[in-house]
Amino acid sequence: MRVMKFGGTSVGDAARFQWVADLIAFHRASEPRMVVVVSAMVGVTDVLVQMSQLAAQGESTWIPTLEALRKRHQDTVQALSLPEEEAQALEKDLQEGFGRLETVLQAVAALRELSPSTADLVAGMGERWSARILAAALRARGLPARAVDADAFIVTDDRFGEASPDLESTRARARAYLLPMLEQGILPVVTGFIGATPEGRPTTLGRGGSDFSATILGYVLDAEAVWIWTDVDGVMSADPKIVPGARTIPELSYIEAAEMAYFGAKVLHPRTLLPCIDRRIPVRILNTMNPQHPGTWIVPEPRGDGRVKAVTLIKNMSLITVEGRGMLGVPGVAARTFAAVAELGVSILMISQSSSEQNICFVIPSPSVTQVVRALRKVFEREMARRDIEDIWGMDRVAIIAVVGAGLRTTPGIAARVFSALGSGRINVLSIAQGSSEYNLSLVVAESEAEEAVRRIHAAFYEQPTTGA
């Protein structure tokens, strides 16, 4: 059994719905037990979020926006040229959905209040519409497809906006809901992104939510594989906008893909892979518009073949330094530092400490730098007064570059090639970190030099002959 997920760009208009329906029909001929997961049409979720916020602020501009959104979906249905009975049923279904949305937004506007659960209800409406459109397009091709709302069986906690699934409760409900359909030959077209609390309150799964829905279903249905259809030829060795010669990576391990995602690559969100890791289910990234391309397989075990797989980049970072000769041998400085940052809810992306213990450096998103420095100076007020800690400051406009690959663990010379590439471009490295797992080497450089640094590192591994390293 296979789960196939299609993103928003894959179903951006009527022509793409038709293309996706043909693609599903082609693959279902060889894999009759299949579940499809679909995102909202491209851009729709952003519009829904914007409308709910406008309504809560008492702005009436959400009304014409709603009408434009309704017309976009109506035009899509009309352009599909469905059989008359199918088209009428679909249009009625969509009108009911838009009517429900309008009622909710009117209530939000009247109360000037948008609860987290209501915000999630509104944000997830686009997936409900696209699932119904795609199911209708599949039925027009003779496939027994049925739109299915995932909040009937994906059970989550109540962290609205970024809910986490209860996998075992979801497993019981999803199997009871979906397996009878599959046994009857029905093709479920499931809404991505949405779930519900045990009490039935609507939730959404946050960034990469539809991908997460697909891997959750892969886990609970014991799928042989999860295929994620998107708008690129798999996972790239670097951002093609920065490195025009970036290449598709044929295969990544779970941990390599997670490292890449954490450090800014446009790949699956790290938590998206968790359900598949537990069941060792491979995930394949494919291009809807170029289905002949083999894409990228994400598999359980890394292949330490001596290759750097990718070079990633995160901009808009700041480097925070806590420094002082009095820190030497004093226990608890690091713990107090990171506890203060955690209390602010700020994520630390990279940490480095000198062996002399005279300074700690860490990287955070730039918008948080002022509050973090202020909080740390308060925490270490006594130590700064007696000069045990001499200064705490932030350096803005820096970027993190991560060199990712299982080969870093076993292959000599990789770090040398990285620093040689940067040295030849006279690019200064501000901080370095490499975890004990050695799946990535992370560097901090000035943001103004970051893109050139990525190009030089990528060229060192992809444009030169490899000998050993």
N, C-alpha and C positions, 0 to 999 in steps of 0.2 A: 504494500500500500504506500502511496506517495502523497505528500502534501505539496501543493504548488501555490505560491503566493505571488500576486501581481500588485505592483505599487501604483501610486497615483499617476505617474507619467505614462504607465502602460495602459491606463484607461482614461486618458485625458479628453477624448472626444468620441464621437460615434464611430469614426474610422478605426480608432484604436480598440474600441470595444469589439468591433467586428474581427479585427486581426487577432485579438486575444481569444475570442470564441473559436476561431479557426485553429489556433495553436493548441487550445485545450482539446478540441475534437481530435486533432492529429495524435496527441500523446495518449488520450484515453483509449484509442484503438488498441494500444499495446499494454495499457495499465488501467483496466476497468475499475479497480478499487482506488479511487482518487478523491481527495478533498481539495477544493480550491478556496483560498483566502484572498480577499480583495480589499484594497484601500479605497478611500474616497477619491473622486476625480481630482486631478492635480489642482492645488490651490483652494479647494473647497473647505478644508478644515480651517485654514487660516481665516477665511471669510466668516465662517461660523463663529470662531472665537472672537473676532472683531465685532460681529453683530451683538453677541451677548454682552460684551463690555460696553458698547454704545447704549444698549437698552438700559443697563444698570446705571449709566451716567445720566439717563434721562434724555439722551439725544434721539431724535426721531429719524436720523439718517439710516438706521437699520432697516427701515421699511422698504425704501427703494432698492436697497442691497438684497433684501430677501426676494423681491420680485425679479431682480436680475438673476439670482441664483435659481429660482424656480424656472425661469425661461430657459436658462442654460440646460437644465435637465430635460425640460419638455422638448427643446430643439434636438437634443441628443436622441431621445426616444423616436421622434419623427424621422430623423435621418437614418435610423436603423432599418426602416422599411419592414417592420415586423408584420406578420399576419394580423388582420384587423382585430380579431378577438383578443390576441395576445397583446397588441398595442393598447387596446382599451382597458384591459385588466391592469396593465402596468401603469398607465396614466392615472387610473383611479387610485392605485396603491401609492404612487408618488404624491398625489394631491392630498391623500390622508396624512402622509408623512409631513408634508409642508404645512398642512393645517395644524398638526400637533406642534410643530416648531413655532408657528406664529402665535399660538395660544401661550406657549411657554414664555416667549419673548415679551408678549404683552403683559404677562404677570410680572416678569422681571422689571419691565419699565414702570409699571404701576407701583411696585414696592421699592424701586431703586435699590434692589438687593439681588446679588447673584451668589447663591450658595455654591460651594465646591461641587456638590453632587449635581446641581442644575447645570453648572458650567460643563461638566463631563457629559451630561445628557445631550446638550447642544453640540458639543465638539464632536460627538460620535455619530451625528445624524448622517453625515456624508457617506459613511461606509454602508449604512442601511440602504441608501438609495442606489449606490453603485452595485451592491450585491444583487438587488432586484433587477437592475438593467442587464447585468451580465447573465443572470440566470435566464432571463427572457431571450437574450440573444442565443444562448445555448439551446434552449428549447426549440427555437426557430430552426436549428440545425438538426433537430431530431433527437437531441440528448435529453434525458429525463432529469433536468437540473432543478434544484429547489434552493431559493434564498433562505439562509438560516442566520438568525441574530445570535451572536456569540454570548450575549449576556444571559442566555438561557442556560449556559453550562460552564462558562469560564468564571470561576469563583475567585474573587480577589479580596485583599484587605481594603481598608477605607482610606488609603492615602490617595485621595482624589487628585487626578492630574498625572500621577505616576504610580499607579497601583501595582502591587506584586501579587502573582497568582498563588492560590493554595492548590498545588499540583495534584495532591491526592484527592481532594474534593472534586476538583475539575475532572480528574481521570474518571471517577465514578459517574459523574453526570454526563460527560461528553460521550463516553462509551455507550451509556444507556440511550442517549439521544441520537448519536450518529451511526453507530454500528447497524441498527435495524435498517436505516436508509441504505447503507452500503450493501447490505445483504439483499435488498430489493432492487439493486441496480441503480439507485438514485445517486445523482452527483450533487453533493452539498456544496453550495457557494456561500461561504461563511464570511461574516463581517470581521475585518481586522480591527485592531486598536481598542475594542470595547470589551468590557466585562461587567460584573456586578458583585456587590458584597453578598454575603450569605442571606441578608435580608432583602436583597433585590434592588438596592440603590445603585444607579448607573455609575460606572467608573471608566477611566481610560488608562492605558498602559504606558503612556508617556512616549518619549522619543523612541522612534523605531518600533512603535507599538504594533503595527500590522505584521512586521517581521517576527516580533515576539509572539503574536497570536499563532503564527504558522509553526514556530518551533514548539510552543506549548502543545498544539494539536499533534505534532509529530511525536512528542513524548507520550501523550495520553493514549494515542492510537497505535503505538508501537510501529511507526512508519519505517520503511526501509530507507527513505531519504526525504529531505525537505529541499525543494527547489525554490529559490527566491528570484523572481523575474524583475529586472529593473531596467535602467536606461544606459548601462555601460557594459562593456564586454568582460565582466568579472571584476576582481579586485586588481587594482593597478599598482605597479612598483613605486609610483610617486604620483602626485597630483599632475595630470597632463597639462593643466594651465600653467604650471611652473616648469615642468620637464616635458617638452613635446615628444620626446622619445620614450616616455614611460611605457611599460609593457604589461600585458596581462600576466598575473601570476597563476600558473596552472594549478598549484596545490599549496594550501596552507594548513597548518595544524590549528586546533582550537586556540591554543595559547598564543600562537603567532597572530592570529586574527584578532584576538582580544587585545594584545599589545598594540597592534596597529590602530584599532578603534579608539583605545584610550588616549593615544597620542595623535589624534586628529585625522586619521585616514577615513575616507568615506566608505566605510564597510559596516558590517552589522554592529549594533550597539553591544558592548561586552555582555550584558545580562541576557541578551537575546539568545546567546549560544548555550546558556546554562541548562535548559531542559534537554538539549541534544547531547551535551556532554554526559549527563547522567545515564543516557541510554546508548551512547556512542553512535548516534545517528549522524551520518554525513550530511552536510549542507552544501548546496551548489548554487552559485551566483551566476545568473545568465542574463543576456540582453534580449528583451522582448522584440526589439526591432532588428536584431541580428541573431536569430535563433540557431543558425548553423554554427556559430562560434562556441567552442567547448566551455568557455567561461572559467570559473575558479571553483575547485572543490575544497571545502573545509572539512578536515578529517581528524580523527582522534590523535594520532601519533605524529610528532614532528619528524621530519627527515633531516638529520644533521648533515647535509651534503656540502657544507662549506660555503654556502651561498648566502649573501645578504638578500633577503626577500624584498624589502621595501625601505624607503626613506620617507618619513612623515614629518609634518610641520604643524605646530600650533603657535599662532601669533597672539598679540594683545595680552602678553604675560608680564609679570613683574617679579624680580628677584629680591627676596627679603633676606637680609643678613643680620644675624645676632652675633656680636663680636666682642671679645674681651679676654685679656690675659688671665684674669681672675677666674675664668670658666674652667681652667685646667683642673681636672680631677674632681670637680664639684658635681655630685650626683643630682639628677633631677632637672637640670636645665632644659634638656631636650623635651622631657615629659611636660614640663610647665609651658614650654613654647607651643607645643602642638595641642595641648589641652586648651590653651587660650584661643588658638585659631579654630579648633573644632567647636568651641562654644559660640563662635560667630557664624557657624555654618558654612565656612569657607573651605573649598576643596584644595588640597595640596597636590600638585601634579608631579613634583620631583623634589628630592631631598639630597643634600650633600653635606658632609661634615669633614673638616680637616682632621688628620690623624693626631694632631697636637691638641685637639679638642678646644681650640681657641676661637672657632667660629662655626656656626651652623647656617647653611644657606638653604632656602627652599623657594619654590616657584608657585605663584598663585595667579589667578586672573587679575588683570590690572584694575578693574573697577573696585576691587576689595582692598587695595593696598593701603589707603589712608586709614581705614578703620582697624586693619590688622596691626600696622605700626603703632597706632595710638594705644591699642589694647596691650601690646607687648611691652611698651614703655611703662604702662601702669603696673603690669604684673611684675616687672623687674625694676621697679622704682628704687628699692633699697640697694639692689646690686649696682645700679647705675650711679647712685649717690656715692657709694664707696669705691667706684671704678672697677669692680669685678667684671662688670659688663660695660664696655666703653661706649658702644653705640649700637643702635638698631635703626636700620634704614632700608629703603626700598629703591631699587633701580628699575625704572620703567622702560617700556619699548624694547623688551627682549622677547625672544622666541625659543621654544623647545624644538629641537630636531631629534627624532628617534630613529636609530638604525636598527631594523628588526630582522631577526632570522634565527632559527634553531642552530645554524652553523656557528654562531658567535660563541657557543659553549665549547666547541671542540676544535675550532680551526685557529691556528696561530696566525698572527699578522693582520687580522681584520682591523683592530684598533689603529695599527700603524698606518694602514691605507686610508682610513678615515681622516686621521690627523695630517697625513701627508697631503691629501686633497685639499684640506682647509688651509694648510700652511702655504701651499702653492698659490692660493688666492689671497694670502695675507688676511685671512679671517680669524679673528681672535675668539677663543673659547673662554667663556666667563665661568662656567661650572660644568662638572661632569658627574654622571651617576651611572652605575651598572649594577643591577641586582644580582644576587647570588645565583638566580636561575639562568642568567646570562642570555636571555632571549632578546634583550634590547640594550643598546648603548645610547644613553640620553645626553644631549649636549645643550647648553644654553649659549646663544649668540645674540648679538644686537639684531633687532628686528630688521634694520636697514640692510643687513648682510645675509639674512636668513634664506631668501630664495636662491641667491647665488651659492650659498653653502649647500643647499639641497641638490642643486644641479651638479656641483662638483663631486659630492659624495656619490650620487647616482651614477655619474660617468665613471667613477673609479671602479665600480662593480659591474656595470652593465655595458660599458663601452670599451673596456680593456680586456684582453685575454686573461683568463684566470689560470694561475699556476699554483695549485695547492689551496690558496686562499681565494 
